[in-house]
Amino acid sequence: MIRILILKNYAVILKVHGEKDMNWDQIKSRWIQLRGKAKEKWGKLTDEDLDLIDGKRDRLVEKLQEKYRRSRYVTEREIDKWIDGL
């Protein structure tokens, strides 16, 4: 479920607590099938990196920060977009 909050002409979309976790549980359970898509999206990830990540979001965030030198916030938003596109 998505809730929309409107503040002074700005619409803010709020995801209900736990929604990302549920989506990530699905990613984690399908990691073997999705690792190829992750490698397409983030070409700097090696097979060894993908093995180490093993479907764990926090490890993916850390590896992407290491490889692409982006902030945690930017990295997490990029991962969220990737998940939404699956």
C-alpha positions in Angstrom: 0.0 0.0 0.0 1.2 3.5 -0.8 0.1 6.6 1.0 0.4 10.1 -0.3 0.9 13.0 1.9 0.5 16.5 0.5 2.3 19.4 2.1 2.2 22.9 0.7 1.9 21.8 -3.0 4.4 19.0 -2.6 3.2 15.4 -2.8 5.2 13.0 -0.8 4.8 9.3 -1.4 5.1 7.2 1.8 5.5 3.5 1.6 3.9 1.6 4.5 6.5 0.2 7.0 7.7 -3.2 6.0 6.9 -3.0 2.3 10.5 -2.9 1.2 11.4 -5.7 3.5 8.7 -7.9 1.9 10.0 -7.1 -1.5 13.6 -7.8 -0.4 12.6 -11.1 1.0 11.4 -12.0 -2.5 14.7 -10.8 -4.0 16.7 -12.8 -1.5 14.7 -16.0 -2.2 15.3 -15.6 -6.0 18.9 -14.3 -5.8 20.4 -17.1 -7.9 18.0 -16.1 -10.8 18.4 -12.3 -10.2 22.1 -12.1 -9.8 22.5 -11.9 -13.6 20.2 -8.9 -13.7 22.2 -7.3 -10.9 25.4 -7.8 -12.9 23.7 -6.2 -15.9 22.7 -3.2 -13.9 26.0 -2.9 -12.0 28.7 -4.2 -14.3 31.5 -3.5 -11.8 30.2 -6.3 -9.6 32.2 -9.5 -10.0 30.9 -13.1 -9.7 32.8 -13.2 -6.4 31.0 -10.0 -5.2 27.7 -11.6 -6.2 28.5 -14.7 -4.3 29.4 -12.7 -1.2 26.2 -10.6 -1.5 24.2 -13.8 -1.5 20.9 -11.9 -1.7 21.5 -9.7 1.3 20.6 -6.1 0.8 23.1 -4.6 3.3 26.0 -6.5 1.5 24.7 -5.2 -1.9 24.7 -1.6 -0.6 28.2 -2.0 0.8 29.6 -3.5 -2.4 28.0 -0.9 -4.6 29.3 1.9 -2.4 32.8 0.4 -2.6 32.7 0.0 -6.4 30.9 3.1 -7.4 31.9 5.5 -4.6 28.4 6.8 -4.0 26.7 7.7 -0.7 24.6 5.2 1.1 21.5 7.2 0.5 22.0 7.4 -3.3 23.0 3.7 -3.4 19.8 2.6 -1.5 17.6 4.7 -3.8 19.2 3.1 -6.8 18.6 -0.4 -5.4 14.9 0.6 -4.7 14.5 1.7 -8.3 16.0 -1.6 -9.5 13.7 -3.6 -7.3 10.7 -1.6 -8.6 11.7 -2.4 -12.2 11.8 -6.1 -11.6 
